[in-house]
């Protein structure tokens, strides 16, 4: 950007900085959410809950499907086939 546009946009610097910070937080949250290791750990915890009788078979199936969808997205993303966001 030119010097004049920088000077004119200076009052908006806090807003631009805030937007950058929000983007960084969202990117990190998505990275953790779609991390295959995180998803596998959640699958293991879910199975433990089922075995302990803390959740029903139907709830297990529903949550397992959601986790497997996340794992598929993570696998596609790491293979360079996805864009890293949920469908």
C-alpha positions in Angstrom: 0.0 0.0 0.0 1.1 3.5 -0.5 2.0 6.0 2.2 -1.2 8.0 1.7 -3.5 5.0 2.0 -1.6 3.9 5.1 -2.1 7.3 6.7 -5.8 7.3 5.8 -6.3 3.8 7.1 -4.4 4.4 10.3 -7.6 4.9 12.4 -8.7 1.4 11.4 -5.4 -0.2 12.5 -6.9 -1.6 15.8 -9.8 -3.1 13.8 -7.4 -4.7 11.3 -5.2 -6.0 14.1 -8.3 -7.4 15.9 -9.5 -9.2 12.7 -6.0 -10.7 12.2 -6.0 -12.0 15.8 -9.4 -13.5 15.4 -8.3 -15.2 12.2 -5.3 -16.7 13.9 -7.4 -18.0 16.8 -9.9 -19.6 14.4 -7.1 -21.2 12.3 -5.6 -22.7 15.4 -9.0 -23.9 16.7 -9.6 -25.6 13.3 -6.2 -27.2 13.3 -6.8 -28.7 16.7 -10.4 -29.7 15.9 -9.4 -31.6 12.8 -6.1 -33.0 14.1 -6.3 -36.8 13.5 -4.7 -37.5 16.9 -7.3 -35.4 18.7 -10.1 -37.2 16.8 -8.7 -40.6 17.6 -8.5 -39.8 21.3 -12.1 -38.6 21.2 -13.1 -41.9 19.6 -11.3 -43.8 22.3 -13.0 -41.8 25.0 -16.4 -42.3 23.3 -15.9 -46.0 23.3 -15.0 -46.0 27.0 -18.2 -44.0 27.7 -20.2 -46.7 25.9 -18.5 -49.5 27.7 -19.1 -47.8 31.1 -22.8 -47.3 30.3 -22.5 -43.5 30.3 -24.1 -43.2 26.9 -26.5 -45.2 24.8 -25.7 -47.1 21.7 -27.7 -44.6 19.6 -25.7 -41.7 21.1 -22.5 -43.6 20.5 -23.4 -44.1 16.8 -24.3 -40.5 16.3 -21.1 -39.1 17.9 -19.0 -41.7 16.2 -20.3 -40.7 12.8 -19.5 -37.1 13.6 -16.0 -38.0 14.7 -15.4 -40.2 11.6 -16.5 -37.3 9.4 -14.0 -35.1 11.1 -11.3 -37.7 10.7 -12.1 -38.0 7.0 -11.8 -34.2 6.5 -8.5 -34.2 8.4 -7.2 -37.0 6.2 -8.3 -35.2 3.0 -6.8 -32.0 4.3 -3.4 -33.6 5.1 -3.4 -35.2 1.7 -3.9 -31.8 0.1 -7.4 -32.7 -1.2 -9.5 -30.5 1.0 -9.5 -26.9 2.1 -9.5 -27.6 5.9 -13.0 -26.5 6.6 -16.1 -28.5 7.3 -18.3 -29.3 4.3 
